[in-house]
Amino acid sequence: MNVKRKLIRTLAAAAAVPLIVLALPVAPASAHGYVSAPPSRQAQCAAGTVSCGDIKYEPQSVEGPKGLRRCDGGVARFAELNDDTKGWHATATGRTVTFNWVLTAAHRTASWEYYIGNTRVGFVDGNNSVPPTAFSHTINLGNVSGRQKVLAIWNIADTANAFYSCIDLQVS
């Protein structure tokens, strides 16, 4: 009889495990993404075009608080992305540029913003929706020419964070 009770308890415990697992809180999926073309600074690191540190292994991870105007998103280990003397390759473009994004984990989006210096040259409303894993925005940079650094920002809808990519261009 004792063996029978132990067997029943063991079977009941085994049946309860899936229910317990389903009841536990789940962390939200983290969002990750970057501009792949024209190649952002982190894309250049990942491709080995420019010698970089940790960012070469995770170009999608430049995440920081919303509102920053920094290539590294405020992440100290990615600080080299802010170094304008590092030898970043500038892509030749006209004043209208198509930016291709790659997302390794999509997340509801508030907006995308594009800056040259302190001037916002592009804005795309995210409509609080989840974007596809690959997509593009075509942005008119305005009346600029020569070497320009564009800061592309992906503002996440349901967190206080954003993802940052700097893209070096030679605008003609």
Protein Blocks (a to p, Z undefined) as FASTA:
>chain_A
ZZmmmmmmmmmmmmmmmmmmmmpccdddddddddfbdcdfklmmmnomaccdfklmmmml
mccdehiacfklopaklmmmmmmknopacddddfbdcdddddfbdcddfbdcddehjbcf
bdcdeklpacdfbdcddddebjaehjdddddddddfkbcbdcddddddddZZ
